[in-house]
Structure formats: C-alpha cells, structure tokens
Amino acid sequence: GAFVMLDTATGEIVAMVGGRNYWESKFNRAVQARRQPGSAFKPFVYTAAIERGLGPSMILQDEPLIVPLPGGRTYKPENTKRDFQGPVTMRTALAKSINVPAVRLILMVGPKTAVDVARRCGISGTLYPYPSTALGASEVTLLDLTAAFSVYPNLGVLHRPWAIREVRNRDGAVLERGAPTSEEALSAPVAAVM
C-alpha cells in the first residue's frame, strides 16, 4: 500500500508512505509504482467533455456497447454490476462511476483529448489513447494522481508536488530552498463545473 497527502494550496507533500518497512523494501510505492487507477481516471474524461462545451446534464446512453478495434477485434466495456441504466446524465454517470457512459464519452471527445487533459493536470508516464483508458487502463503513480485531483479545488491550477523546504549545512546556512511551482492546467470555469 501507499499514501500521499498534499497541501492543495501549495503542492507541498505533507505526508507520504511508500511501503510498510523501508528496510524490507526500498521501493517507494507512492512515487515509483505505476498502477491502473481504474475509475479514478474518469474525471479527466469528463473534464475533456466539459472543455468541449458538453454540460453535466447531457444525456449519455448506458446500454451495451461494442467498439471496433484494429485487426477485426472488438472492445465490449461492462459495468461493474453488469447491468444497464439506460439514458443517464453526465453528472449521474460520473457520480455513480458507470463504465459504459465513460467509454462513450471518451469516444465522443477523443481518447487523445482525454489523455491531454490528464497530462495537463500532472499525470506523467505513458498514457494510451485507447477507449479503455476511460476506465483507467493506463498506469499512473499515486503522487501524480493525487496532484492531478488537486487541480479541481484549485480552480484549474496545478501545484506541482514538492517535498524539501530547505537544506542547511551544519552551521545553519541554507544550501537549498524548495518552493512551489504552479501552472494553469484547466480554466477556472471548467474546474468549477467539475
């Protein structure tokens, strides 16, 4: 397991746990482990839709979907309970984390567009522009995902995570100072709607 707590106003890492015992494993799961985020990736797809002018009350169909893939293969996303609710609003689909509408939405806005939103929000590493990316099929680090989610309460501003306030030598002289770095990832209205 891993844990990250950020000060959303500055990006400062308040707490981080990368594993249960450093002496057993020096692999920091908070920053080194790349795991599929699953439904935690869906907000980036919905953000891409909001940026494209689609609204939270737009209707999405929650019904069986077959997506043709190269080589004659197909992708058939399923909902967790393997049921369908019919027409649902974007707001409801995201609030209930319904899979099929999220895949329909990434197909509408374009997988590359959703990946671009995630990148602007601070997700690094390889993100694949595939329909399954809407359901978190690409791998991310916990630190990236936590920082990316902080964009929403900051009305679109990404504060890059940072850990070291300052380094002093044995005489107390400051050798290095850490400082927050920020950039606009989303417009304030889009972040507010999300």
Salt bridges, closest charged atoms under 4 A:
GLU12 OE2 - ARG165 NE 2.47
GLU24 OE1 - ARG20 NE 3.54
GLU51 OE1 - ARG120 NH2 2.72
GLU78 OE1 - ARG82 NE 3.27
ASP116 OD2 - ARG120 NE 3.08
GLU166 OE2 - ARG168 NE 2.49
GLU166 OE1 - ARG177 NE 3.36
GLU183 OE2 - ARG160 NH2 3.03
